[in-house]
Amino acid sequence: MAAVTHAAVNRLKRARGQLDAVIRMVEEGRDCEETVTQLAAVSKALDRAGFALISSGLKDCLDSADEDERDASLQRLEKVFLSLA
């Protein structure tokens, strides 16, 4: 597993734990501000993992030898990248 993929998986696992905590906070009726702060942290972790994976994919596309294939891959990755925005 590539270093970027390994780091993204770790980040996603942390986000899963944070999300579980947010769910418990909502179920327990915890403070709204505290809950939203934790939810924002989960969202940021997911975004960072997604951006890291896309960045790695872009690098792989740029290293591709076939220019036609590279252009098509870059267009697909751009679409995926924009879906995270």
C-alpha positions as YAML, in Angstrom:
chain: A
units: angstrom
residues:
- id: 1
  name: MET
  ca: [0.00, 0.00, 0.00]
- id: 2
  name: ALA
  ca: [1.43, 3.37, -1.00]
- id: 3
  name: ALA
  ca: [2.32, 5.79, 1.76]
- id: 4
  name: VAL
  ca: [-0.40, 8.25, 0.66]
- id: 5
  name: THR
  ca: [-3.03, 5.51, 0.65]
- id: 6
  name: HIS
  ca: [-1.90, 4.24, 4.05]
- id: 7
  name: ALA
  ca: [-2.08, 7.76, 5.51]
- id: 8
  name: ALA
  ca: [-5.53, 8.30, 3.98]
- id: 9
  name: VAL
  ca: [-6.80, 5.02, 5.45]
- id: 10
  name: ASN
  ca: [-5.49, 6.02, 8.89]
- id: 11
  name: ARG
  ca: [-7.19, 9.42, 8.57]
- id: 12
  name: LEU
  ca: [-10.47, 7.76, 7.56]
- id: 13
  name: LYS
  ca: [-10.29, 5.39, 10.53]
- id: 14
  name: ARG
  ca: [-9.76, 8.35, 12.86]
- id: 15
  name: ALA
  ca: [-12.71, 10.11, 11.24]
- id: 16
  name: ARG
  ca: [-14.85, 7.01, 11.78]
- id: 17
  name: GLY
  ca: [-14.00, 7.13, 15.49]
- id: 18
  name: GLN
  ca: [-14.79, 10.85, 15.62]
- id: 19
  name: LEU
  ca: [-18.10, 10.25, 13.86]
- id: 20
  name: ASP
  ca: [-19.02, 7.55, 16.37]
- id: 21
  name: ALA
  ca: [-18.31, 10.08, 19.12]
- id: 22
  name: VAL
  ca: [-20.50, 12.69, 17.42]
- id: 23
  name: ILE
  ca: [-23.35, 10.18, 17.15]
- id: 24
  name: ARG
  ca: [-23.05, 9.45, 20.87]
- id: 25
  name: MET
  ca: [-23.03, 13.19, 21.62]
- id: 26
  name: VAL
  ca: [-26.25, 13.69, 19.66]
- id: 27
  name: GLU
  ca: [-27.89, 10.66, 21.29]
- id: 28
  name: GLU
  ca: [-26.91, 11.95, 24.74]
- id: 29
  name: GLY
  ca: [-28.17, 15.44, 23.98]
- id: 30
  name: ARG
  ca: [-24.75, 17.01, 24.55]
- id: 31
  name: ASP
  ca: [-24.01, 20.69, 24.03]
- id: 32
  name: CYS
  ca: [-24.76, 21.84, 20.48]
- id: 33
  name: GLU
  ca: [-21.58, 23.90, 20.07]
- id: 34
  name: GLU
  ca: [-19.36, 21.04, 21.23]
- id: 35
  name: THR
  ca: [-21.17, 18.60, 18.93]
- id: 36
  name: VAL
  ca: [-20.92, 20.86, 15.88]
- id: 37
  name: THR
  ca: [-17.22, 21.43, 16.57]
- id: 38
  name: GLN
  ca: [-16.60, 17.70, 16.56]
- id: 39
  name: LEU
  ca: [-18.72, 17.26, 13.44]
- id: 40
  name: ALA
  ca: [-16.63, 19.91, 11.68]
- id: 41
  name: ALA
  ca: [-13.49, 17.97, 12.63]
- id: 42
  name: VAL
  ca: [-14.94, 14.81, 11.07]
- id: 43
  name: SER
  ca: [-15.80, 16.69, 7.91]
- id: 44
  name: LYS
  ca: [-12.31, 18.18, 7.65]
- id: 45
  name: ALA
  ca: [-10.70, 14.76, 8.15]
- id: 46
  name: LEU
  ca: [-12.82, 13.26, 5.37]
- id: 47
  name: ASP
  ca: [-11.97, 16.14, 3.03]
- id: 48
  name: ARG
  ca: [-8.25, 15.79, 3.71]
- id: 49
  name: ALA
  ca: [-8.33, 12.06, 3.07]
- id: 50
  name: GLY
  ca: [-10.18, 12.59, -0.19]
- id: 51
  name: PHE
  ca: [-7.84, 15.34, -1.32]
- id: 52
  name: ALA
  ca: [-4.79, 13.20, -0.51]
- id: 53
  name: LEU
  ca: [-6.14, 10.29, -2.56]
- id: 54
  name: ILE
  ca: [-7.00, 12.54, -5.50]
- id: 55
  name: SER
  ca: [-3.62, 14.24, -5.33]
- id: 56
  name: SER
  ca: [-1.92, 10.86, -5.47]
- id: 57
  name: GLY
  ca: [-4.10, 9.89, -8.43]
- id: 58
  name: LEU
  ca: [-3.18, 13.09, -10.25]
- id: 59
  name: LYS
  ca: [0.50, 12.32, -9.79]
- id: 60
  name: ASP
  ca: [0.01, 8.82, -11.17]
- id: 61
  name: CYS
  ca: [-1.82, 10.27, -14.20]
- id: 62
  name: LEU
  ca: [0.95, 12.75, -14.88]
- id: 63
  name: ASP
  ca: [3.50, 9.94, -14.76]
- id: 64
  name: SER
  ca: [1.50, 8.02, -17.39]
- id: 65
  name: ALA
  ca: [3.27, 7.58, -20.72]
- id: 66
  name: ASP
  ca: [0.16, 7.76, -22.93]
- id: 67
  name: GLU
  ca: [-0.93, 11.39, -23.34]
- id: 68
  name: ASP
  ca: [-4.48, 10.56, -24.54]
- id: 69
  name: GLU
  ca: [-5.03, 8.32, -21.53]
- id: 70
  name: ARG
  ca: [-3.53, 10.95, -19.22]
- id: 71
  name: ASP
  ca: [-5.92, 13.64, -20.49]
- id: 72
  name: ALA
  ca: [-8.97, 11.40, -19.96]
- id: 73
  name: SER
  ca: [-7.77, 10.40, -16.48]
- id: 74
  name: LEU
  ca: [-7.11, 14.00, -15.52]
- id: 75
  name: GLN
  ca: [-10.62, 14.97, -16.61]
- id: 76
  name: ARG
  ca: [-12.13, 12.18, -14.50]
- id: 77
  name: LEU
  ca: [-10.00, 13.16, -11.50]
- id: 78
  name: GLU
  ca: [-10.93, 16.82, -11.90]
- id: 79
  name: LYS
  ca: [-14.60, 15.85, -11.79]
- id: 80
  name: VAL
  ca: [-14.02, 13.80, -8.63]
- id: 81
  name: PHE
  ca: [-11.96, 16.59, -7.07]
- id: 82
  name: LEU
  ca: [-14.71, 19.14, -7.72]
- id: 83
  name: SER
  ca: [-17.26, 16.82, -6.10]
- id: 84
  name: LEU
  ca: [-15.35, 17.31, -2.82]
- id: 85
  name: ALA
  ca: [-15.58, 21.10, -3.04]
...
